[in-house]
């Protein structure tokens, strides 16, 4: 069920709408849609802390930010920093990552891990909304075909793995008494790893904590708050509507594909639920000039006339993770360079889009060189556009003002500026 995040915009977003036709719908300009989307994602609000200090937003502020987004994507790539940390820095400035770690992996959790978008951190109160997905996974629906087959053919082994964790307590896949060793890598899962991942999908195990980046599994009743687990399980349709409303709040204005991609709902489920939400007034159909498909607006979305923001965006930031939406909103074609053969990369390896105002104006290739204690800016490219707002010196100064606190937040002692790209020299001068 989890899809390629670089998937295109080929799938029809046709929704049968009750009520008036498209001609009667409110029209938004692309700039209005872009600002609505940025505000919904938490950009352009109060001035962020940018002094690079470890002190910063409280746990309550961080949790409100995660609730606004609904999800933080987890990924193993650690060239700069793990992907789930950077979106909060992009919106709030320097903060203590230990606060997020405790929220996700300490005993008293406010976040839990599950397949939300991809592997994700989600507010614990959302756990009941994913039980329908867990139930389907237990039947082999919506998961990898090999995992579904394993769930049928190795049911006794899976049950034994669950019983071992119930008896021994939290374990990694490698600590299981049987089936713990595999060939390594994504496709080299051991039988034990396959079993715990099936149980994780099915909601019979969850993440107790992480050791390094290795997931440690335990029973949900020993990990998640009792108040959450005791909540009644909502019907599938109700849970899917709730997830789509969270997506709508986080996106501001979106196509059906955007909405369903946020929590990876299937087309049939999502389209039926979106039509229901339109009918009851929870989603407002609108048209956006230049958009190919029908758009839907969160009726409570803010509509700022201006966005003041500068941020370096994780490749897995929810603002840009749906690449067709990123192109539609920002006229910005973006792909994950570290999954691209070296000879086909155009802007570097770990490339972060640069948000400046309400536009994506550049790309910066960064690496945290922890051995040397420096943040390496390998390359910095501006977008090939013209216009009075595309002042390279202003963009370079804004990027430099982000890099200095970023280096401090990462515990790095300095910044090494490479020379590749048209923005590189200006950034180096601004840093001094």
N, C-alpha and C positions, 0 to 999 in steps of 0.2 A: 504493500500500500504506500509506503514512503516513496516519494517521487524524486526524480532528478531536479535539484533546485535550479538548474539552468534550462528547464523546459521552456518551450516557446509558447506563443500566444495563439496556437492553431485551433484550440478547442472552442466550439461555439458557446457563447454565454447567453443564449436565448432563454428568456424566462417568460412564461405566460403571466401577464400582469392583469389583475382585476382593475376595473375602473377606467379612467380616461386614457386615451392613447398618448403616444410619445409627444405629439404636437403640443399637448397641454402641460408638459412637464417643465419644471424649472431648468434653465440652461446655465451651466457654469463655464467660465473660460478656463483654459488650461492653467493659467496662473492662479485662479481662485482654487481650483482643485488641488494644485500643488501646495498652496498655503494651508488649506484645510488638512491635507494629509500630514504635513509637517507638524502642525499644532496637535493633531491627534496622537502623533508619536512622541510628543513631549518636547519638541523643539520650539524655541522662540519665546519661552516663558521668562522667569526671573533669571537674573545674571548668575551664571555658574561660578563656583569657586575655581580660580585658576592660579592659585599660588603654589601648587605642587605639594602642599603639605599633606600628611597622612590623615589629619583630622578632616572631617567633612560631614556629609549628610548622615543623619541618624539612621538607625535600623528602620524606624517607622517611615522615614522619607524614602529610603531605598525600597521598602516593601510597597509603598504607594506607587513608585515608578514601575516596579515589576507588574503590579496589578493593572496599571494603565496599559502596559504592553500585552499582558496576558501570558507571555512566554518569553524565555530566554533560550536561544538555541545553544546546545553544547556541541563542541567539535574537538577532535584530538589535535588539530594543528596548533602548534605553540611557537611559531616564529616570532611573534611579538608578545602576545599574552593570550591565554585561553579565551575563546570567543564569547563566553557568557559574561566575562568581566567588562569588556569594552563598551557595550551599549550604554551601561549606566555612567561610565566616565564621559561618553560623548554627550550625554544629556545633563549630568549633574556636576561634572568636573571631578577633581581628586576625591577619592573616598577610600575607606579602609576595606580592602577586599576580604579581610577576616570576618567582617559583618555579614557579607554575602555567603561566605563559607559556612558560618554558623547557621544561617537561615536554611541552607540546603542540606547540610550534612552533620550538624550537631544533634543532640538528643531531642531538644525541643525545636522542631522544624516549623518554619512557615512556608517552605518550598518543598516540592518533591520532584523526583525524576519520572518522566514517562515520555512516550512518543506523542508529543503535542504537535509540533511542526515536523522537525526531525527529532532526534534525541533532545530533550528539553528539560528545563527547570520551569515549574509551574506553581502558582500559589496552591497551598494544600487544600483550600476550600473548593478548588476546582476538581478534586479527585472524583467525586460522584459523577461529574459530567463525562468522564472517560470510561465509566464502567461498561457502557454498551460496547466500546471498542475492545475492552478486555474480554467481554463475553464472546464477541465475534472471534477474537484471536484464539481463545480456548477451543473454538470449533475449527480453527485453521483458516478463518476468513480474514482477509485484509493483511496477511503477513506473507513473508517470503515463502515461496512454494516449498523450498527445502526444509524450512522450519516447520511448516504445516505437515509435511510428510513425516518428519521426525516425531511430531506430536502424536501421530497415529501409531507409528511403528514401534516407538520406544516409550510407550506410556508407562510401563512398569519402572523403567529406569528413571524417567522424569519424576514419578512419585517417590522413588527412593531418594533422589537428590533433594526434593522438598522435605522429606522426612529427616534427612541428615542435617539440613540447616535448622529445622525445627528443634532437633536434639542438641546440636553442637553450638548453635548461635551463629552470628554473622560470619560469612565465609566468602572469599573470592572463588572464582571458578577453579583456579589452580590449587586451592586448598581442599577440594573435595577428595574423598578417599578413593573414588574411582572415576575414571574418564576425565581427569584434570589436565592432561597434557595433550597439546595439539601442535600443529605445524607452525602456528603463529600467524599473525596478520588477519585481515578481515575474512579471507576465505579459508583460513587454516584453523577454524574453531575446533576445539576438542569436543568430545561428546558431552563432557560436563558443562562447557561453556554454552553449547547449543541448548542443553536442558535448562540452564538458568535463564537464558535469554527467552526461551519459550515461556517459562514461568513468569518472567518479568512482563512480557507482552500480555499474558493472561491475567495479570494483576495478582498472582499468587505469591510473588516475591516483589520486593522493591529495593531501592538502594538505601542501605543503612548509612553508609558513608563512602568516601573514596580514599584509597591509599595511594598517594601519588595521583595518578589519574585512573587507577584501577577500581572498578566498581566492586563494592562489598555488599553482598545480598543478604536480606533477612526477610522475615515474615512481616507483612504490612501491619499486623496488630501489635508488633513490637517496635514499630518505627513511626507510624503515622498517628496523629492525635486521635484519641478515642471519639472525640466529638465529631470528627470528620467521618470516621468509619461507621459511626452509628447513624449517619444521615441516610434516609431512604434513597434507594436507587431510582432516579427519574426514568421515565420511559424514554426510549431512544429518540423519538421526535422532539421531546421537550429538551433533552440534553443537547441535541444538535442545534436547536434554536438558540439555546443559551450560548453555545460556543460561537455561533454566527454573530450574535449580538456583541460578544466580547471582541470578535474580529472587526466588526463594524466600528465599534468605539475606538479601537486601536488604529484603524485605517482612515477613518473620517469619511472618505468617499472612495468607492471601490466597485469594480465589476463583480459579477458572480464568481468568476474564476479567482479573483483576488480574495474574496471572502472565504471561499471553500479551501483555498490553498493555505490560509493562515493556520488552520488546524488540520489540514489534509483530509477534508471530508470528500467522499465520492460524489461525482456529478449528480446522480439520481437523488441521493439524500439531500445534498445542498440545494438543488434547484427546487425541490418540493418545500423545503423549510423556508427558503428565501421568499417564495410566493406567499407562504403563510404569514411571514413577518411583514411583507408589504401590505397584505390584506388587513392586518390588525394595526397598521400604522407605525410599527416599530422600525421599519426601514422606509425611506422616502425615495422613490424612483426619480432620477434626474438625468439630464443629458449633459455630457461634457464635450465641448467642441473639439473635434479631431479624434475622439475616441470611437473605436469601431463598434464596441458593444455597449449595451445598457449599463448605466451606472446607478449606484444606490448610495444614499447619503444617510449617515447617522443624524437623526433629527436634532440631537443635542450637540452636534459638532460645533466647535468654535470656528468662526470665519474671520481670521485676522486679515487686516489690510496690508500688513507688512510682517515679515519674519526676520528677526535679527538673530542669527545663529552662525557659529563656526564650529565644525566638528569633523573629525577624522572617523570614518565609519568602518566598523568591522565588516568583512565580506559576508558575515552571517547576521548582520543587523536586520531587524524586521522591517526597517524602512526600505531596504533594497533587496531583500533575499528573493523576491519574485522578480526575475530579470525582465520579463515582458512588461510588468508594471513600472519598473525603474525606467525603461525606455519610454514608456507612455507618459509618465509624470515629468521626467527630467530630460528627455531626449539624450539619454546617457546609456550607451551600449556597454554592458559590463559582464564579464565572465570570470570564473575563478581561475586565476593564472597558475596556481600551484597544481591544478589538475590538467593543465595544458602542457603539451610537449615544449621543451625549452625553446626550440627553434620557431615556435609559433607565438611566443609571448611578445607583447608589444610594449609593455610598461613595467615589467619586472615580475617578481615571484609572489610576494605577499603585498598585494596592491590594495590600498584603502582609498575609496572615493573621498573627495574633499567637499564638504557642504559649506557654502558661503552664502549667507542670506537665505534665499529660497531656491538656490540652484546648486547643482553639482558641477563644480568648476575645474576640477583637476583630479589627479591620481598620484598617490605617493607610495613608494615601495619602502617598507620599513622592516627592520630586524632588530630585536633586542639581543645584543651581543653580551650575554651575561658573564662570560669569561673575562672579557675586556672591561666590563662595566660601563658600556656606552650604548646609546641608541643610534643605530646606523640608518641614516636616510640615504638609501642607495640611489634613488631616482625620484624626480618630481616633475610631472608633466601637467601643463594646463590643457584645457579643452580647446579645440581648434574652432573658436568662435570669434566674432567681432562685436563691438558695441561698447558704449561708454562705461558699462558696469564691469567689463572684463579688464580691469586695471591689473596687470600682472604684479605690480609693486604692492598693491593693496592685498591681493590674494596671497602673495609670498609673506607679507607681514602677518596676516591672519594665521597662516599655517605655522609660521615660526612661533607665534603666541600660543599655539596648541602643543607644539613639540616640546617646549621647555617644561611645562607642568607634566606632560606625559612621561618624559624621561624621569622626572623626580618621583612621580607616582609609581613607576616601575622599579624604583630603587637604583637607577642608573646614574652615574656621575657626570655624564656629559653627552653631547650630541656630535656625531661625526657626519658631516654633510658631504655626500658624493656630488658629482658634477653633471650627472646625466639628466637631461630634461630641461625644458625652457624655464621652469620655475626654480631650479636648484640654486643657481647663483643668487637670486634674490632672497631666497630663504636663508642661505648661508650668511648673507650680509645682514639680514634682520636679526639673526641670532647673535652675530658678532663674534 
